[in-house]
Amino acid sequence: MDFSINNFFDIKHKDSKIGHFQDLEHIDGLSISTVSSGLYDKKRDDLVLFYFRDGVNYASLFTQSKIISENIKWNKRIKEKKIFGLLINTRNANALTGKDGYNSLKKISLKLSKLLTDKQTLDEDEPKKIKPGHILFACTGTIGEKFPEKKITDNLINLVEKIKYTQNKLIWIKAALGIMTTDTKPKLSMAECKVGNSDVKIYGMAKGSGMIFPNMATTLGFIFTDANISSSVLKQVLNLNVKTTFNAISVDGDCSTNDMISIFSTAKSSNKQINSINDPKLKNFISSVHEVMLNLAKRVVSDGEGATKFVIVKCKNSKSEKEAKNICFSIANSPLVKTALFGQDPNWGRIAMAIGKSGSKVNTEKLTIMIGSYIVLHKGKLDKNYNESDVAQYMKNENIEICVDLSLGSKNFTAYSTDLSNEYIQINSDYRS
């Protein structure tokens, strides 16, 4: 599939009308560039640069997989207080590439930091020297293949020359297209709010379609804001919001080696810098960041590889949120439940099975299971009004909700997932070809 901006908006792609995307525009202090560096057989953007000419406060969350990519190792070792660039490549995960993969990042960062320093000299009244440690990397694609260092370094000059100091909707969509792998559509979200009396923007972008399951962070997600907020507070905002957004989704139950979510603050808004998560002026910002992150997380699920259903799984009235979460994901990740969803089969016994294997405390005499608005199991018994043909008709919808009520406590959790289709198998059996 070719992901150029020219051929994207057609009937072959889901949500392919430009009007379906929010009107992301300009954020002061942020610049964007995208190029094709030949990482794919087809010509498409595969290298994306976010350039922060004055530096940004930032925070990141990374995968908790025990096998991590070389770019995650690089990012974790950065000690600089501000970041000046985020470079994203597709097609290659730079995972299990050893010292060669890490050294490639060193070489790329040396060249890119020099090019950006030269640009500072040309464009800024008070130019700054950008160092390799001012560059973050995000890599996505196939694990274990040699990292294409030369193709990337050969295209860095072109990438820097194409930096756009002013963004518009098309530039944002082009960047979102450039970070896609098996995705079928770009994922963008935005919100605006006030911090004190100052208007601030919060823009977000993500990629992800398969190998989606939370473990600190899921897929690649990037949040940009002009709010003036310290890095330490940004980290707390991420931690606060991730558990009910990117850590509440699953497509296939697999956690990537490259998962990464970052938030960047250009501090160009006029608000006085926020240095405490408890500052009351931050309340609207926190909820707006959550809105953007949840929107992106849901877009990842709705674009799940081969998915035909968007599935909401709720667990209510558990003794703890952890137990509620275990049940939600036991259901969401069950191949038997997922294939029943694909087959539009109201086989609620599979849901009950998944609840039982979760390890969470359950009292069957208090257990209620609902599919949509239909009560299936009520206090451990088939509901007297249950009509399987009604539920089978409901299962034909694209959006399905499963709700489990344990009646054991007051804690709740909601997960977002997909079905498991024949196309998922086809996509992943043909992935490298």
HULIN-V230515 format. One record per residue. PSI is psi as a letter, one per 20 degrees, with the letter a starting at -180 (999 if undefined). OMEGA is omega in degrees with one decimal (NA if undefined). Layout:
# HULIN-V230515
psi=[PSI,PSI]
omega=[OMEGA,OMEGA]
This chain:
# HULIN-V230515
psi=[p,p,l,q,h,h,j,g,m,r,i,i,q,q,l,j,p,h,i,i,q,q,m,p,c,p,p,p,i,p,q,q,q,q,r,p,j,k,h,r,h,q,o,q,p,j,p,p,p,p,p,n,h,j,q,q,q,r,q,q,q,r,q,j,q,i,o,q,r,h,h,g,g,g,h,h,i,p,i,q,h,q,q,i,q,o,p,p,q,a,h,p,i,l,p,k,i,b,h,g,g,g,h,g,h,g,g,g,h,g,g,g,h,g,g,h,g,h,h,g,h,h,i,q,h,m,q,q,o,p,r,h,i,j,p,q,q,p,q,q,b,p,p,i,q,p,p,m,g,g,h,g,h,h,j,h,g,g,g,h,h,j,p,o,h,p,r,a,g,h,g,g,h,g,g,h,h,h,j,q,e,j,q,i,q,q,o,q,q,q,q,q,a,q,o,c,j,p,p,q,q,o,q,q,q,r,q,q,h,r,l,o,p,q,m,g,q,p,a,p,p,p,p,p,q,j,q,n,p,q,h,h,h,g,g,h,g,g,h,h,i,h,h,j,e,h,j,k,q,p,g,j,j,p,p,r,i,j,p,p,p,q,p,p,o,i,k,i,q,j,q,p,p,p,j,p,h,j,p,h,i,i,g,h,g,g,h,h,g,g,g,g,g,h,g,g,g,h,h,g,g,i,j,q,o,j,p,i,q,o,p,p,o,q,p,q,l,r,h,q,h,g,h,g,g,g,g,g,h,h,g,h,j,o,h,g,g,h,h,h,g,g,j,k,o,l,m,i,h,h,g,g,g,h,g,h,i,h,i,q,p,p,o,h,i,i,p,p,p,q,o,c,j,p,p,g,p,o,l,j,q,p,p,h,j,p,o,h,h,g,h,h,g,h,i,i,q,h,p,p,p,p,p,p,o,h,l,i,b,j,q,r,q,p,q,p,a,r,a,o,r,h,h,g,g,g,g,h,h,j,g,i,999]
omega=[-177.8,-173.7,176.6,-178.6,-175.9,-175.1,-176.2,-170.9,176.5,-171.5,-180.0,-175.1,175.4,178.5,-170.2,177.5,-176.9,179.3,178.8,-177.3,179.6,-173.5,173.6,-177.7,-172.1,168.3,179.8,177.6,-178.6,175.7,-174.2,173.6,176.7,176.3,169.4,179.0,174.6,179.4,177.4,176.1,177.9,177.6,177.9,175.8,-179.1,-179.7,-175.6,178.8,166.6,-175.2,-179.2,-167.9,177.6,-176.0,-179.3,163.6,-174.1,173.1,-178.6,167.9,-174.8,176.1,173.9,172.9,178.5,172.9,-176.7,-178.6,-178.5,179.2,175.7,175.7,178.6,-176.5,-178.9,-177.7,-178.9,-178.3,-177.8,-178.5,178.9,177.5,179.0,-179.4,170.9,-179.7,-177.8,172.0,174.5,175.5,-176.3,-175.8,-173.9,177.1,-175.1,175.5,173.0,-177.1,-179.9,-179.9,179.6,179.3,175.5,178.3,176.3,-177.6,179.3,-178.7,177.5,-178.8,-178.1,-179.9,177.2,178.7,179.3,174.5,176.8,178.5,174.7,-179.1,-179.4,-166.4,-171.2,175.2,177.5,-174.4,179.3,174.9,-179.6,-176.4,175.6,-179.8,175.1,-175.1,170.4,177.7,168.7,-179.6,179.1,-179.0,-175.0,177.3,169.7,177.9,179.9,-177.0,-173.9,-176.1,-174.4,-179.8,-179.4,-178.5,179.5,-176.0,-178.9,178.8,178.4,-179.3,-179.3,179.2,-177.3,178.9,177.6,-178.8,178.4,-178.7,169.5,-175.2,-178.3,179.0,177.1,179.0,178.8,177.8,179.2,174.3,-175.3,-179.0,-177.7,170.8,177.7,175.7,174.7,-179.1,177.5,-176.3,-177.4,176.9,179.0,171.7,175.1,-179.9,176.2,167.2,-167.7,178.0,-174.6,174.0,177.9,177.7,174.9,-179.5,-179.8,179.1,178.1,168.5,178.4,-179.4,176.7,-172.9,-174.4,170.9,-168.4,168.6,-173.6,173.8,-178.8,179.3,172.2,178.3,-177.5,-180.0,-178.8,178.1,174.1,178.1,-179.9,-174.1,-177.5,-179.8,-178.5,178.6,176.3,179.3,178.9,177.8,176.8,-178.8,-178.1,-171.9,-170.8,-171.9,-180.0,178.7,-177.6,176.0,177.3,-177.6,174.2,171.0,-174.0,177.8,-178.1,-178.2,-175.0,172.3,-168.9,-175.1,-174.3,172.0,-179.1,174.0,-174.9,178.7,178.2,177.6,-179.5,174.9,-174.7,-179.7,174.5,-174.0,177.4,-177.3,179.1,178.1,-178.8,178.3,-178.1,178.6,-175.9,-172.8,-178.9,179.1,-179.3,-179.4,178.7,174.6,177.2,179.1,179.9,-178.1,179.5,177.2,180.0,-179.3,178.2,178.4,176.0,-179.6,-176.7,177.5,-179.1,-175.1,177.7,-173.7,172.0,-178.9,167.5,-168.6,173.4,178.9,-179.6,170.4,-175.1,170.5,174.0,177.1,179.3,176.8,179.6,180.0,176.9,179.0,178.9,-179.3,179.5,-176.8,173.1,176.3,-173.9,-175.9,-179.6,177.1,-179.9,176.0,-175.3,178.7,174.8,176.3,178.6,-179.7,179.2,-177.4,-179.4,-177.3,-173.2,175.6,177.6,175.8,178.4,177.2,-177.4,175.4,-176.7,-176.6,-172.9,-176.5,178.9,-178.8,-179.6,170.4,-173.7,-179.6,178.1,-171.0,173.9,176.9,176.2,170.2,-170.6,178.9,-175.2,174.0,-178.6,179.2,-179.8,-179.1,172.9,179.9,175.7,-177.2,-174.7,-179.6,-177.2,177.8,-173.2,-179.5,176.6,-179.9,177.0,176.9,177.7,-176.8,177.7,179.5,176.1,178.9,-177.2,175.7,175.6,-178.8,178.2,177.3,-177.5,-178.2,-179.3,-175.6,-176.1,-176.4,-176.3,171.3,176.7,176.4,-179.0,-173.2,-176.2,168.4,178.7,-171.5,174.0,-177.5,177.0,178.9,-179.6,-179.5,-173.5,173.6,-179.6,-166.9,-174.6,178.5,NA]
